[in-house]
């Protein structure tokens, strides 16, 4: 029985020695091995064999990148305002031996170093710069921490500022300033919009007035052209009418003259016509006194003789002793105008002298040309045909 107990005790001791002699280090972990209290090696991932009761393995160290979030820290800016800054640090242990022997608690050391460095960096900035220069603060913090934690076997990867909280009064003032800036921008934008609208409206009115003026100018030019053509046509009509009237008067005079010569009137008839003309001579409103001509008495004597004073036949029964020709008058061409068209007359050349004017040329651009009209640059007046002379004798 005693032997069995002794065997069991020996087996237990051997098992205990075996357990203490063999250790397993996981991946991304490291351990510092000491022999008799002195550092001998850094054990990486895998199986580690230790000398029982001589070698000792310190707690495992995590070699992965670690994230440490620090509570908000009060920091005074250069303009004497206290702000609460919340930061996050990303670091990694690169040397387990230095992290074990060079610093007692590297996480607490990193936290305190971050707080002091943050106060030093932000203290040189005012509130506006602190709120808008986070990247600069992060870069400066990372540089200072990485340099300070290098001997500890720690590499600082990144430093991020999560929040910068100014005092409530400052927040209210900043919000009021922001609202004022937004209102200012809104007023400026509204004024710019009104200015643009006024400019566009003025430009539209200007273009409208220009188009209206051009339309009025074109209408005035066309009206002037129409008035000129109308005057030319009226002048042509009046000239033709006067020419026809002159032709009619010439024909009437010619017919009367021929009839008188063919009838061979006697002195009694001429005296009668003379007496009929005298009232027309005295009919004027400006005549205040009328003198009877000396031929009036002779005319009365002629009428008395022809009335039968000398017992001769009355002039009313007189017949012409000269036989008339008996030819009938040809009136077929009495009302035919021998005048050339108005545009071919010499007067039309002067009226159309303004056709070569730049305004007239611009006004007629696009209008169809009149038949027989010469180009605007031609200034040679058309040749008017000669009018046939009117003969006073048949």
C-alpha positions in Angstrom: 0.0 0.0 0.0 2.8 2.4 0.8 4.5 1.6 -2.4 1.3 2.3 -4.4 1.0 5.7 -2.7 4.6 6.5 -3.4 4.1 5.6 -7.1 1.0 7.8 -7.4 2.9 10.7 -5.8 5.8 10.2 -8.2 3.4 10.1 -11.2 1.7 13.3 -10.0 5.0 15.1 -9.6 6.1 13.9 -13.1 2.8 15.1 -14.6 3.1 18.4 -12.8 6.7 18.8 -14.1 5.6 17.9 -17.6 2.8 20.4 -17.5 5.1 23.2 -16.3 7.8 22.2 -18.8 5.6 22.4 -22.0 3.8 25.6 -23.0 1.9 26.5 -26.2 2.0 30.1 -27.5 -0.9 31.0 -29.8 -0.5 32.8 -33.1 0.1 36.6 -32.9 1.2 36.3 -29.4 4.6 36.4 -27.8 6.1 35.5 -24.4 9.2 36.4 -22.5 11.0 33.5 -21.0 13.2 34.0 -17.8 15.6 31.6 -16.2 16.2 32.1 -12.6 14.6 35.6 -13.0 16.8 36.7 -15.9 15.6 37.2 -19.5 16.9 34.5 -21.8 14.6 34.6 -24.9 11.3 35.8 -26.5 9.2 32.8 -27.3 7.2 33.0 -30.5 4.0 31.1 -31.5 4.2 27.3 -31.1 5.4 24.8 -28.4 7.8 26.0 -25.8 9.8 23.6 -23.6 10.9 25.0 -20.2 13.2 23.7 -17.6 11.0 22.8 -14.6 11.3 25.1 -11.6 14.1 27.0 -13.3 12.5 28.7 -16.4 9.4 30.9 -16.1 7.2 32.4 -18.9 5.8 35.8 -18.3 2.2 36.7 -19.4 1.6 36.6 -23.2 1.8 39.8 -25.1 -0.6 40.5 -28.0 1.2 41.5 -31.2 -1.9 42.6 -33.0 -2.8 46.3 -33.6 -4.8 47.5 -30.6 -7.3 50.2 -30.3 -7.6 52.3 -27.1 -10.3 54.9 -26.7 -9.6 57.6 -24.1 -12.4 59.5 -22.3 -12.9 63.2 -23.2 -10.1 65.4 -21.9 -10.4 69.1 -21.1 -8.0 71.2 -23.2 -7.5 75.0 -23.1 -7.0 76.6 -26.5 -4.9 79.7 -27.2 -8.0 82.0 -26.9 -8.7 80.7 -23.3 -11.6 78.4 -24.2 -11.9 75.0 -22.6 -12.9 72.2 -25.0 -13.4 68.5 -24.4 -11.5 66.4 -26.8 -12.2 62.7 -27.3 -9.4 60.7 -29.0 -8.6 57.2 -30.2 -5.1 55.6 -30.6 -4.1 52.6 -32.8 -0.8 51.0 -31.7 1.0 47.7 -32.0 3.7 46.0 -29.9 6.8 45.4 -32.0 9.3 44.4 -29.3 7.8 42.2 -26.4 11.1 42.4 -24.4 11.1 46.2 -24.5 7.3 46.4 -23.7 8.0 44.1 -20.7 11.1 45.6 -19.3 11.2 49.2 -20.5 7.7 50.3 -19.2 5.6 48.9 -16.4 2.1 49.5 -18.1 2.5 50.6 -21.7 -1.3 51.1 -22.2 -1.5 53.6 -19.3 1.7 55.2 -20.4 0.3 55.7 -23.9 -2.9 57.2 -22.5 -1.1 59.8 -20.3 1.4 60.6 -23.1 -1.6 61.2 -25.5 -3.3 63.6 -23.0 -0.2 65.7 -22.5 0.7 65.8 -26.2 -2.9 66.7 -27.1 -2.9 69.6 -24.6 0.4 70.8 -26.0 -0.7 70.7 -29.6 -4.2 72.1 -29.2 -3.0 74.7 -26.7 -1.2 76.5 -29.5 -4.4 76.7 -31.6 -7.5 78.8 -31.2 -11.0 77.4 -31.2 -11.5 78.0 -34.9 -8.3 76.3 -35.9 -8.9 73.4 -33.5 -12.3 72.7 -35.1 -11.0 72.9 -38.6 -7.5 71.4 -38.3 -8.1 67.8 -37.2 -5.8 66.3 -39.7 -3.0 68.5 -38.6 -3.6 67.6 -34.9 -3.7 63.9 -35.8 -0.4 64.1 -37.7 1.4 66.0 -35.0 0.1 63.7 -32.2 1.1 60.6 -34.2 4.6 61.9 -34.7 5.2 62.8 -31.1 3.7 59.5 -29.7 5.6 57.4 -32.2 8.9 59.0 -31.3 8.2 58.7 -27.5 6.9 55.1 -27.6 9.7 53.8 -29.8 12.0 52.8 -26.9 9.0 50.9 -25.3 8.7 48.6 -28.3 5.4 50.2 -29.4 4.5 51.6 -32.8 1.7 54.2 -32.9 -0.1 53.6 -36.2 -2.8 56.3 -36.1 -4.3 58.9 -33.8 -7.8 60.1 -34.4 -9.8 62.9 -32.8 -13.4 61.7 -32.4 -15.0 64.8 -31.1 -14.1 68.4 -30.0 -16.9 69.7 -27.8 -16.8 73.5 -26.9 -18.7 74.9 -23.9 -22.5 75.2 -24.4 -22.3 79.0 -24.5 -19.7 78.9 -27.2 -21.9 76.4 -29.1 -24.8 78.8 -28.9 -22.7 81.7 -30.1 -21.3 79.5 -33.0 -24.9 78.5 -34.0 -26.0 82.1 -33.9 -23.0 83.1 -36.1 -23.7 80.3 -38.5 -27.4 81.4 -38.7 -26.2 84.9 -39.3 -23.8 83.8 -42.1 -26.6 81.7 -43.7 -29.0 84.6 -43.6 -26.3 86.9 -45.0 -25.7 84.4 -47.9 -29.4 84.1 -48.4 -29.8 87.9 -48.7 -26.8 88.1 -51.0 -28.1 85.4 -53.2 -31.6 87.0 -53.3 -30.0 90.4 -54.2 -28.0 88.7 -56.9 -31.1 87.0 -58.2 -33.0 90.3 -58.3 -30.1 92.0 -60.1 -29.8 89.2 -62.7 -33.6 89.4 -63.1 -33.5 93.2 -63.6 -30.6 92.8 -66.0 -32.4 90.1 -68.0 -35.6 92.2 -68.0 -33.7 95.3 -69.2 -32.0 93.3 -71.9 -35.4 91.9 -73.0 -37.0 95.4 -73.0 -34.0 96.8 -74.9 -34.2 94.0 -77.5 -38.0 94.6 -77.8 -37.5 98.3 -78.3 -34.8 97.7 -80.9 -37.1 95.3 -82.8 -40.0 97.7 -82.5 -37.8 100.6 -83.7 -36.6 98.5 -86.6 -40.2 97.5 -87.4 -41.3 101.1 -87.3 -38.3 102.1 -89.5 -39.2 99.4 -92.0 -42.9 100.4 -91.9 -41.9 104.1 -92.4 -39.7 103.1 -95.3 -42.4 101.0 -96.9 -44.9 103.7 -96.3 -42.6 106.3 -97.9 -42.1 103.9 -100.9 -45.8 103.4 -101.2 -46.4 107.2 -100.9 -43.8 107.9 -103.6 -45.3 105.2 -105.9 -48.7 106.6 -105.2 -47.6 110.2 -106.0 -45.9 109.0 -109.2 -49.1 107.2 -110.3 -51.3 110.2 -109.4 -48.9 112.5 -111.3 -49.0 110.1 -114.2 -52.8 110.1 -114.1 -53.1 113.8 -113.8 -50.6 114.3 -116.6 -52.6 111.9 -118.8 -55.8 113.6 -117.8 -54.4 117.0 -118.6 -53.0 115.7 -121.9 -56.3 114.2 -122.8 -58.1 117.4 -121.8 -55.7 119.4 -123.9 -56.2 117.0 -126.7 -60.0 117.4 -126.3 -59.7 121.2 -126.2 -57.5 121.1 -129.3 -60.0 118.9 -131.0 -62.8 121.2 -130.0 -61.0 124.3 -131.1 -60.0 122.5 -134.3 -63.6 121.4 -134.9 -65.0 124.8 -134.1 -62.5 126.5 -136.3 -63.2 124.2 -139.2 -67.0 124.6 -138.7 -66.7 128.4 -138.6 -64.6 128.4 -141.7 -66.8 125.9 -143.5 -70.0 127.9 -142.6 -68.4 131.3 -143.4 -70.4 133.3 -140.7 -71.6 136.8 -141.6 -71.0 139.9 -139.4 -74.5 139.6 -137.9 -73.7 136.3 -136.3 -70.4 137.6 -135.0 -72.1 140.6 -133.5 -74.6 138.4 -131.7 -71.8 136.3 -130.3 -70.1 139.5 -129.2 -73.2 140.7 -127.3 -73.4 137.3 -125.6 -69.9 137.6 -124.4 -70.3 141.1 -122.8 -72.3 139.9 -119.7 -69.5 137.4 -118.9 -66.9 140.2 -119.1 -69.0 142.3 -116.6 -69.8 139.3 -114.3 -66.6 139.6 -112.2 -67.0 140.5 -108.4 -64.0 142.9 -108.6 -65.6 145.0 -111.4 -66.9 148.2 -109.8 -67.3 150.1 -113.1 -68.1 148.8 -116.6 -67.4 150.9 -119.7 -69.4 150.0 -122.8 -67.0 149.5 -125.7 -67.4 151.6 -128.9 -68.1 148.4 -130.8 -71.3 147.9 -128.9 -73.3 150.4 -131.0 -72.0 148.9 -134.2 -73.0 145.5 -133.0 -76.6 146.8 -132.2 -76.8 148.4 -135.7 -75.7 145.1 -137.2 -78.4 143.3 -135.3 -81.0 145.8 -136.3 -80.1 145.3 -139.9 -80.3 141.6 -139.7 -83.5 141.8 -137.8 -85.2 143.4 -140.9 -84.6 147.1 -140.7 -83.5 147.2 -144.4 -86.1 144.6 -145.3 -83.5 141.9 -145.9 -83.9 138.4 -144.8 -83.2 137.7 -141.1 -79.9 136.2 -140.1 -81.8 133.4 -138.5 -82.8 132.3 -142.1 -79.3 132.8 -143.5 -77.5 129.9 -145.1 -73.9 129.5 -145.9 -73.0 130.0 -149.5 -70.0 127.7 -149.2 -70.8 124.1 -149.3 -69.3 122.1 -146.4 -67.1 119.1 -146.8 -69.7 116.9 -145.0 -66.9 114.8 -143.5 -67.6 113.2 -140.1 -65.2 113.7 -137.2 -63.1 110.7 -136.2 -63.2 110.4 -132.4 -61.7 106.9 -132.0 -58.3 108.2 -130.7 -59.5 111.2 -128.7 -59.2 109.3 -125.4 -56.0 107.4 -126.1 -53.1 108.6 -124.0 -49.9 109.0 -126.0 -47.9 109.4 -122.9 -45.2 106.9 -121.9 -45.5 105.0 -118.6 -44.6 107.0 -115.5 -41.4 105.2 -114.7 -40.1 106.0 -118.2 -40.8 109.8 -118.0 -38.0 112.3 -117.2 -39.8 113.4 -114.0 -39.7 109.9 -112.6 -35.9 109.8 -112.8 -35.7 112.7 -110.3 -38.4 111.1 -108.0 -36.5 107.8 -108.1 -33.1 109.3 -107.3 -33.3 108.1 -103.8 -33.5 104.4 -104.9 -29.7 104.2 -104.6 -29.8 105.5 -101.0 -28.5 102.8 -98.5 -31.7 103.0 -96.4 -33.9 102.5 -99.5 -31.7 99.6 -100.7 -31.9 98.0 -97.2 -35.6 98.6 -97.0 -36.3 96.9 -100.4 -34.1 93.9 -99.7 -36.1 90.8 -100.2 -38.9 92.6 -102.0 -39.7 91.5 -105.6 -38.5 93.9 -108.3 -41.0 95.8 -110.3 -41.3 94.9 -113.9 -39.1 97.1 -116.0 -37.4 98.6 -113.0 -33.7 99.4 -113.4 -31.2 98.3 -110.7 -30.7 100.7 -107.7 -27.2 101.7 -108.8 -28.3 102.8 -112.2 -28.8 106.6 -112.3 -29.5 107.0 -116.0 -33.1 108.4 -116.4 -35.3 106.7 -119.0 -35.8 108.5 -122.3 -39.3 109.8 -122.7 -40.8 109.6 -126.1 -41.6 112.9 -127.8 -45.2 114.1 -127.7 -46.9 114.6 -131.0 -47.4 118.3 -131.7 -51.0 119.6 -131.8 -51.7 121.4 -135.0 -54.1 124.4 -134.7 -55.3 123.9 -138.3 -57.1 120.9 -139.7 
